Amino acid sequence: MTTTYKSLALRGVAAGGIAGVASALVQLLVTEIPIRAALAVEEAREPAGESAGHSHGEEELVSRAAQIAGGMLGVVIVGIAVGLVFATAYALSKRWFTDRTPFSRSFAFGAAVFGAVALLPWIKYPANPPAVGDPETVNYRTALYLGVVVAGLAIVWGASWLAERLATRSQPVRVTAVLLAVAAAVAVVLLAFPAPPDTIPADMPVNVLWQFRLSSLAQLATLYVGLGVVFGLLIDPATRKTKAATKAAVA
């Protein structure tokens, strides 16, 4: 393993920053397109008199350009924070997947985190663009979303625990048992949580809605899977170098 936790943490922060920048670029180049279309739908709902009054009496506090820049910066900061947590969890989970290389272990870990905190919540409560959703249900929707995230993380932990318990079994048996357990747990989560509380307005184009949902998922995949890939690329050579040095010292 790589020498110290500090070494892992620094690589996690670097990997999180790189993945955060990549995710922010996806937000700018891909997700921003349906967001603008959804904002146009929202503006079209305003009565003519209200729109005119807004243009003369109330100026926008934060420009759209500033919102975009702030959002991209926020994604990078989140990426750095997630990278640090990722490195910590990687260090604590060293007893799992011991037969894999550091890169494959990091990639699998990133894919598992993506499935738990992004894909599973997206399947149950897919992201909605502006102009969709009742402001009065924000807290309720947030609680439901976080509940699915917690359930997803619990599924990942349970799958890791089960894989460890079945370490003495053959790989086909172990993989089949873990996959069946994960599938059953996911089905329980999807059935147990209530349906999304908000309906889709009739004036929201279906293509805009799904373009936003899919681009949001792609943005999260870039962050979490990209984090696993970059962290693996950073940690794998260092681990190999440490092992080679240890073998040379013993020899």
Salt bridges, closest charged atoms under 4 A:
GLU32 OE2 - ARG36 NE 3.31
GLU32 OE1 - ARG64 NH2 2.86
GLU58 OE1 - HIS54 ND1 3.84
GLU164 OE2 - ARG95 NE 3.36
ASP198 OD2 - ARG141 NE 2.74
ASP203 OD2 - ARG45 NE 2.76
ASP236 OD1 - ARG240 NE 2.47
